[in-house]
Amino acid sequence: MSTKYYEHAFVLLPTNPTAAYHLWSNYRIQGKCDKANDLIQYAGRIYKIHSRNVN
């Protein structure tokens, strides 16, 4: 997965955490754990904020 998709995942986080999570999963499957870990740490924060705003 290219850097373009990695950057796109960050763009998706505030509005579509599910899509961003799927991109994270693809990184894990491909063994790009550093990128996956960076993304999921950020995604976790955004997802918590998003969940609070929805509920």
PDB file of N, CA, C and O in Angstrom, chain B, residues numbered from 101:
ATOM      1  N   MET B 101       0.851  -1.171   0.000  1.00  0.00           N
ATOM      2  CA  MET B 101       0.000   0.000   0.000  1.00  0.00           C
ATOM      3  C   MET B 101       0.895   1.233   0.000  1.00  0.00           C
ATOM      4  O   MET B 101       1.860   1.310   0.761  1.00  0.00           O
ATOM      5  N   SER B 102       0.579   2.164  -0.832  1.00  0.00           N
ATOM      6  CA  SER B 102       1.449   3.324  -0.985  1.00  0.00           C
ATOM      7  C   SER B 102       1.204   4.361   0.103  1.00  0.00           C
ATOM      8  O   SER B 102       0.234   4.295   0.858  1.00  0.00           O
ATOM      9  N   THR B 103       2.114   5.312   0.152  1.00  0.00           N
ATOM     10  CA  THR B 103       1.980   6.422   1.102  1.00  0.00           C
ATOM     11  C   THR B 103       0.697   7.198   0.844  1.00  0.00           C
ATOM     12  O   THR B 103       0.098   7.742   1.771  1.00  0.00           O
ATOM     13  N   LYS B 104       0.276   7.249  -0.414  1.00  0.00           N
ATOM     14  CA  LYS B 104      -0.959   7.956  -0.758  1.00  0.00           C
ATOM     15  C   LYS B 104      -2.140   7.391   0.038  1.00  0.00           C
ATOM     16  O   LYS B 104      -2.954   8.152   0.561  1.00  0.00           O
ATOM     17  N   TYR B 105      -2.236   6.071   0.129  1.00  0.00           N
ATOM     18  CA  TYR B 105      -3.328   5.456   0.875  1.00  0.00           C
ATOM     19  C   TYR B 105      -3.167   5.679   2.370  1.00  0.00           C
ATOM     20  O   TYR B 105      -4.149   5.848   3.092  1.00  0.00           O
ATOM     21  N   TYR B 106      -1.941   5.678   2.820  1.00  0.00           N
ATOM     22  CA  TYR B 106      -1.656   5.936   4.232  1.00  0.00           C
ATOM     23  C   TYR B 106      -2.134   7.333   4.612  1.00  0.00           C
ATOM     24  O   TYR B 106      -2.784   7.519   5.641  1.00  0.00           O
ATOM     25  N   GLU B 107      -1.807   8.308   3.774  1.00  0.00           N
ATOM     26  CA  GLU B 107      -2.246   9.680   4.034  1.00  0.00           C
ATOM     27  C   GLU B 107      -3.764   9.786   3.928  1.00  0.00           C
ATOM     28  O   GLU B 107      -4.391  10.514   4.698  1.00  0.00           O
ATOM     29  N   HIS B 108      -4.351   9.070   2.986  1.00  0.00           N
ATOM     30  CA  HIS B 108      -5.804   9.096   2.806  1.00  0.00           C
ATOM     31  C   HIS B 108      -6.518   8.560   4.048  1.00  0.00           C
ATOM     32  O   HIS B 108      -7.589   9.044   4.412  1.00  0.00           O
ATOM     33  N   ALA B 109      -5.925   7.570   4.688  1.00  0.00           N
ATOM     34  CA  ALA B 109      -6.527   7.028   5.912  1.00  0.00           C
ATOM     35  C   ALA B 109      -6.660   8.114   6.968  1.00  0.00           C
ATOM     36  O   ALA B 109      -7.670   8.176   7.670  1.00  0.00           O
ATOM     37  N   PHE B 110      -5.652   8.971   7.089  1.00  0.00           N
ATOM     38  CA  PHE B 110      -5.719  10.058   8.066  1.00  0.00           C
ATOM     39  C   PHE B 110      -6.796  11.070   7.695  1.00  0.00           C
ATOM     40  O   PHE B 110      -7.436  11.645   8.576  1.00  0.00           O
ATOM     41  N   VAL B 111      -7.001  11.290   6.402  1.00  0.00           N
ATOM     42  CA  VAL B 111      -8.053  12.198   5.954  1.00  0.00           C
ATOM     43  C   VAL B 111      -9.424  11.624   6.313  1.00  0.00           C
ATOM     44  O   VAL B 111     -10.334  12.366   6.684  1.00  0.00           O
ATOM     45  N   LEU B 112      -9.567  10.312   6.201  1.00  0.00           N
ATOM     46  CA  LEU B 112     -10.849   9.665   6.469  1.00  0.00           C
ATOM     47  C   LEU B 112     -11.204   9.594   7.950  1.00  0.00           C
ATOM     48  O   LEU B 112     -12.382   9.508   8.297  1.00  0.00           O
ATOM     49  N   LEU B 113     -10.219   9.627   8.814  1.00  0.00           N
ATOM     50  CA  LEU B 113     -10.472   9.363  10.234  1.00  0.00           C
ATOM     51  C   LEU B 113     -11.603  10.180  10.848  1.00  0.00           C
ATOM     52  O   LEU B 113     -12.484   9.600  11.481  1.00  0.00           O
ATOM     53  N   PRO B 114     -11.616  11.497  10.688  1.00  0.00           N
ATOM     54  CA  PRO B 114     -12.662  12.265  11.372  1.00  0.00           C
ATOM     55  C   PRO B 114     -14.076  11.960  10.870  1.00  0.00           C
ATOM     56  O   PRO B 114     -15.034  12.041  11.638  1.00  0.00           O
ATOM     57  N   THR B 115     -14.213  11.610   9.590  1.00  0.00           N
ATOM     58  CA  THR B 115     -15.541  11.413   9.022  1.00  0.00           C
ATOM     59  C   THR B 115     -15.898   9.953   8.808  1.00  0.00           C
ATOM     60  O   THR B 115     -17.076   9.602   8.749  1.00  0.00           O
ATOM     61  N   ASN B 116     -14.894   9.102   8.691  1.00  0.00           N
ATOM     62  CA  ASN B 116     -15.172   7.699   8.384  1.00  0.00           C
ATOM     63  C   ASN B 116     -14.167   6.781   9.062  1.00  0.00           C
ATOM     64  O   ASN B 116     -13.300   6.213   8.398  1.00  0.00           O
ATOM     65  N   PRO B 117     -14.273   6.631  10.386  1.00  0.00           N
ATOM     66  CA  PRO B 117     -13.308   5.800  11.098  1.00  0.00           C
ATOM     67  C   PRO B 117     -13.321   4.341  10.639  1.00  0.00           C
ATOM     68  O   PRO B 117     -12.309   3.649  10.754  1.00  0.00           O
ATOM     69  N   THR B 118     -14.458   3.868  10.121  1.00  0.00           N
ATOM     70  CA  THR B 118     -14.529   2.481   9.655  1.00  0.00           C
ATOM     71  C   THR B 118     -13.621   2.265   8.454  1.00  0.00           C
ATOM     72  O   THR B 118     -12.885   1.280   8.405  1.00  0.00           O
ATOM     73  N   ALA B 119     -13.664   3.166   7.494  1.00  0.00           N
ATOM     74  CA  ALA B 119     -12.796   3.051   6.319  1.00  0.00           C
ATOM     75  C   ALA B 119     -11.336   3.158   6.727  1.00  0.00           C
ATOM     76  O   ALA B 119     -10.486   2.429   6.214  1.00  0.00           O
ATOM     77  N   ALA B 120     -11.050   4.055   7.638  1.00  0.00           N
ATOM     78  CA  ALA B 120      -9.676   4.199   8.114  1.00  0.00           C
ATOM     79  C   ALA B 120      -9.217   2.917   8.806  1.00  0.00           C
ATOM     80  O   ALA B 120      -8.059   2.520   8.672  1.00  0.00           O
ATOM     81  N   TYR B 121     -10.104   2.280   9.534  1.00  0.00           N
ATOM     82  CA  TYR B 121      -9.766   1.030  10.207  1.00  0.00           C
ATOM     83  C   TYR B 121      -9.434  -0.060   9.184  1.00  0.00           C
ATOM     84  O   TYR B 121      -8.515  -0.851   9.400  1.00  0.00           O
ATOM     85  N   HIS B 122     -10.164  -0.105   8.092  1.00  0.00           N
ATOM     86  CA  HIS B 122      -9.874  -1.101   7.053  1.00  0.00           C
ATOM     87  C   HIS B 122      -8.501  -0.856   6.431  1.00  0.00           C
ATOM     88  O   HIS B 122      -7.773  -1.804   6.136  1.00  0.00           O
ATOM     89  N   LEU B 123      -8.152   0.400   6.234  1.00  0.00           N
ATOM     90  CA  LEU B 123      -6.811   0.707   5.727  1.00  0.00           C
ATOM     91  C   LEU B 123      -5.757   0.257   6.730  1.00  0.00           C
ATOM     92  O   LEU B 123      -4.718  -0.281   6.348  1.00  0.00           O
ATOM     93  N   TRP B 124      -6.027   0.479   8.017  1.00  0.00           N
ATOM     94  CA  TRP B 124      -5.107   0.016   9.057  1.00  0.00           C
ATOM     95  C   TRP B 124      -4.942  -1.495   8.978  1.00  0.00           C
ATOM     96  O   TRP B 124      -3.825  -2.003   9.070  1.00  0.00           O
ATOM     97  N   SER B 125      -6.050  -2.219   8.809  1.00  0.00           N
ATOM     98  CA  SER B 125      -5.996  -3.681   8.720  1.00  0.00           C
ATOM     99  C   SER B 125      -5.137  -4.134   7.553  1.00  0.00           C
ATOM    100  O   SER B 125      -4.384  -5.101   7.671  1.00  0.00           O
ATOM    101  N   ASN B 126      -5.247  -3.444   6.432  1.00  0.00           N
ATOM    102  CA  ASN B 126      -4.432  -3.792   5.267  1.00  0.00           C
ATOM    103  C   ASN B 126      -2.949  -3.631   5.565  1.00  0.00           C
ATOM    104  O   ASN B 126      -2.136  -4.452   5.141  1.00  0.00           O
ATOM    105  N   TYR B 127      -2.598  -2.590   6.283  1.00  0.00           N
ATOM    106  CA  TYR B 127      -1.190  -2.414   6.664  1.00  0.00           C
ATOM    107  C   TYR B 127      -0.718  -3.556   7.541  1.00  0.00           C
ATOM    108  O   TYR B 127       0.393  -4.053   7.362  1.00  0.00           O
ATOM    109  N   ARG B 128      -1.541  -3.980   8.485  1.00  0.00           N
ATOM    110  CA  ARG B 128      -1.170  -5.090   9.368  1.00  0.00           C
ATOM    111  C   ARG B 128      -0.959  -6.365   8.557  1.00  0.00           C
ATOM    112  O   ARG B 128       0.016  -7.087   8.770  1.00  0.00           O
ATOM    113  N   ILE B 129      -1.865  -6.639   7.635  1.00  0.00           N
ATOM    114  CA  ILE B 129      -1.777  -7.841   6.804  1.00  0.00           C
ATOM    115  C   ILE B 129      -0.494  -7.823   5.981  1.00  0.00           C
ATOM    116  O   ILE B 129       0.144  -8.859   5.794  1.00  0.00           O
ATOM    117  N   GLN B 130      -0.119  -6.646   5.492  1.00  0.00           N
ATOM    118  CA  GLN B 130       1.071  -6.521   4.647  1.00  0.00           C
ATOM    119  C   GLN B 130       2.359  -6.462   5.463  1.00  0.00           C
ATOM    120  O   GLN B 130       3.448  -6.394   4.894  1.00  0.00           O
ATOM    121  N   GLY B 131       2.245  -6.487   6.777  1.00  0.00           N
ATOM    122  CA  GLY B 131       3.427  -6.486   7.625  1.00  0.00           C
ATOM    123  C   GLY B 131       4.061  -5.121   7.822  1.00  0.00           C
ATOM    124  O   GLY B 131       5.200  -5.022   8.280  1.00  0.00           O
ATOM    125  N   LYS B 132       3.333  -4.071   7.479  1.00  0.00           N
ATOM    126  CA  LYS B 132       3.858  -2.716   7.663  1.00  0.00           C
ATOM    127  C   LYS B 132       3.421  -2.218   9.038  1.00  0.00           C
ATOM    128  O   LYS B 132       2.616  -1.295   9.163  1.00  0.00           O
ATOM    129  N   CYS B 133       3.973  -2.856  10.055  1.00  0.00           N
ATOM    130  CA  CYS B 133       3.488  -2.640  11.424  1.00  0.00           C
ATOM    131  C   CYS B 133       3.754  -1.234  11.934  1.00  0.00           C
ATOM    132  O   CYS B 133       2.950  -0.703  12.700  1.00  0.00           O
ATOM    133  N   ASP B 134       4.855  -0.616  11.534  1.00  0.00           N
ATOM    134  CA  ASP B 134       5.133   0.742  12.001  1.00  0.00           C
ATOM    135  C   ASP B 134       4.039   1.696  11.543  1.00  0.00           C
ATOM    136  O   ASP B 134       3.528   2.491  12.333  1.00  0.00           O
ATOM    137  N   LYS B 135       3.683   1.616  10.271  1.00  0.00           N
ATOM    138  CA  LYS B 135       2.629   2.491   9.761  1.00  0.00           C
ATOM    139  C   LYS B 135       1.295   2.150  10.408  1.00  0.00           C
ATOM    140  O   LYS B 135       0.526   3.046  10.756  1.00  0.00           O
ATOM    141  N   ALA B 136       1.019   0.875  10.569  1.00  0.00           N
ATOM    142  CA  ALA B 136      -0.247   0.459  11.182  1.00  0.00           C
ATOM    143  C   ALA B 136      -0.338   0.966  12.615  1.00  0.00           C
ATOM    144  O   ALA B 136      -1.392   1.448  13.033  1.00  0.00           O
ATOM    145  N   ASN B 137       0.739   0.866  13.366  1.00  0.00           N
ATOM    146  CA  ASN B 137       0.720   1.316  14.759  1.00  0.00           C
ATOM    147  C   ASN B 137       0.535   2.821  14.850  1.00  0.00           C
ATOM    148  O   ASN B 137      -0.210   3.302  15.704  1.00  0.00           O
ATOM    149  N   ASP B 138       1.203   3.572  13.980  1.00  0.00           N
ATOM    150  CA  ASP B 138       1.018   5.024  13.963  1.00  0.00           C
ATOM    151  C   ASP B 138      -0.440   5.369  13.683  1.00  0.00           C
ATOM    152  O   ASP B 138      -1.030   6.232  14.332  1.00  0.00           O
ATOM    153  N   LEU B 139      -0.998   4.682  12.712  1.00  0.00           N
ATOM    154  CA  LEU B 139      -2.364   4.974  12.303  1.00  0.00           C
ATOM    155  C   LEU B 139      -3.365   4.598  13.384  1.00  0.00           C
ATOM    156  O   LEU B 139      -4.270   5.379  13.678  1.00  0.00           O
ATOM    157  N   ILE B 140      -3.225   3.428  13.978  1.00  0.00           N
ATOM    158  CA  ILE B 140      -4.227   2.978  14.941  1.00  0.00           C
ATOM    159  C   ILE B 140      -4.175   3.802  16.224  1.00  0.00           C
ATOM    160  O   ILE B 140      -5.207   3.986  16.870  1.00  0.00           O
ATOM    161  N   GLN B 141      -3.019   4.295  16.606  1.00  0.00           N
ATOM    162  CA  GLN B 141      -2.955   5.160  17.788  1.00  0.00           C
ATOM    163  C   GLN B 141      -3.748   6.434  17.540  1.00  0.00           C
ATOM    164  O   GLN B 141      -4.505   6.885  18.400  1.00  0.00           O
ATOM    165  N   TYR B 142      -3.569   7.005  16.368  1.00  0.00           N
ATOM    166  CA  TYR B 142      -4.297   8.215  16.016  1.00  0.00           C
ATOM    167  C   TYR B 142      -5.782   7.908  15.829  1.00  0.00           C
ATOM    168  O   TYR B 142      -6.644   8.674  16.259  1.00  0.00           O
ATOM    169  N   ALA B 143      -6.068   6.776  15.182  1.00  0.00           N
ATOM    170  CA  ALA B 143      -7.458   6.388  14.935  1.00  0.00           C
ATOM    171  C   ALA B 143      -8.204   6.180  16.245  1.00  0.00           C
ATOM    172  O   ALA B 143      -9.374   6.544  16.357  1.00  0.00           O
ATOM    173  N   GLY B 144      -7.546   5.606  17.219  1.00  0.00           N
ATOM    174  CA  GLY B 144      -8.182   5.386  18.511  1.00  0.00           C
ATOM    175  C   GLY B 144      -8.640   6.676  19.148  1.00  0.00           C
ATOM    176  O   GLY B 144      -9.740   6.740  19.698  1.00  0.00           O
ATOM    177  N   ARG B 145      -7.820   7.701  19.085  1.00  0.00           N
ATOM    178  CA  ARG B 145      -8.191   9.003  19.653  1.00  0.00           C
ATOM    179  C   ARG B 145      -9.372   9.603  18.893  1.00  0.00           C
ATOM    180  O   ARG B 145     -10.331  10.077  19.500  1.00  0.00           O
ATOM    181  N   ILE B 146      -9.298   9.579  17.575  1.00  0.00           N
ATOM    182  CA  ILE B 146     -10.372  10.147  16.755  1.00  0.00           C
ATOM    183  C   ILE B 146     -11.665   9.368  16.957  1.00  0.00           C
ATOM    184  O   ILE B 146     -12.741   9.958  17.053  1.00  0.00           O
ATOM    185  N   TYR B 147     -11.559   8.042  17.023  1.00  0.00           N
ATOM    186  CA  TYR B 147     -12.755   7.212  17.176  1.00  0.00           C
ATOM    187  C   TYR B 147     -13.457   7.513  18.498  1.00  0.00           C
ATOM    188  O   TYR B 147     -14.686   7.567  18.548  1.00  0.00           O
ATOM    189  N   LYS B 148     -12.686   7.709  19.570  1.00  0.00           N
ATOM    190  CA  LYS B 148     -13.288   8.038  20.867  1.00  0.00           C
ATOM    191  C   LYS B 148     -14.015   9.374  20.800  1.00  0.00           C
ATOM    192  O   LYS B 148     -15.124   9.508  21.317  1.00  0.00           O
ATOM    193  N   ILE B 149     -13.395  10.354  20.170  1.00  0.00           N
ATOM    194  CA  ILE B 149     -14.021  11.673  20.026  1.00  0.00           C
ATOM    195  C   ILE B 149     -15.290  11.546  19.191  1.00  0.00           C
ATOM    196  O   ILE B 149     -16.333  12.093  19.547  1.00  0.00           O
ATOM    197  N   HIS B 150     -15.192  10.815  18.068  1.00  0.00           N
ATOM    198  CA  HIS B 150     -16.330  10.628  17.167  1.00  0.00           C
ATOM    199  C   HIS B 150     -17.476   9.920  17.890  1.00  0.00           C
ATOM    200  O   HIS B 150     -18.636  10.305  17.738  1.00  0.00           O
ATOM    201  N   SER B 151     -17.160   8.893  18.669  1.00  0.00           N
ATOM    202  CA  SER B 151     -18.181   8.135  19.393  1.00  0.00           C
ATOM    203  C   SER B 151     -18.903   9.012  20.407  1.00  0.00           C
ATOM    204  O   SER B 151     -20.120   8.915  20.567  1.00  0.00           O
ATOM    205  N   ARG B 152     -18.154   9.864  21.088  1.00  0.00           N
ATOM    206  CA  ARG B 152     -18.769  10.762  22.070  1.00  0.00           C
ATOM    207  C   ARG B 152     -19.723  11.727  21.386  1.00  0.00           C
ATOM    208  O   ARG B 152     -20.794  12.024  21.915  1.00  0.00           O
ATOM    209  N   ASN B 153     -19.342  12.217  20.211  1.00  0.00           N
ATOM    210  CA  ASN B 153     -20.179  13.178  19.502  1.00  0.00           C
ATOM    211  C   ASN B 153     -21.445  12.539  18.943  1.00  0.00           C
ATOM    212  O   ASN B 153     -22.475  13.202  18.822  1.00  0.00           O
ATOM    213  N   VAL B 154     -21.374  11.267  18.605  1.00  0.00           N
ATOM    214  CA  VAL B 154     -22.530  10.573  18.039  1.00  0.00           C
ATOM    215  C   VAL B 154     -23.531  10.212  19.122  1.00  0.00           C
ATOM    216  O   VAL B 154     -24.740  10.315  18.915  1.00  0.00           O
ATOM    217  N   ASN B 155     -23.031   9.790  20.277  1.00  0.00           N
ATOM    218  CA  ASN B 155     -23.923   9.323  21.353  1.00  0.00           C
ATOM    219  C   ASN B 155     -24.495  10.457  22.138  1.00  0.00           C
ATOM    220  O   ASN B 155     -25.262  10.234  23.075  1.00  0.00           O
TER     221      ASN B 155
END
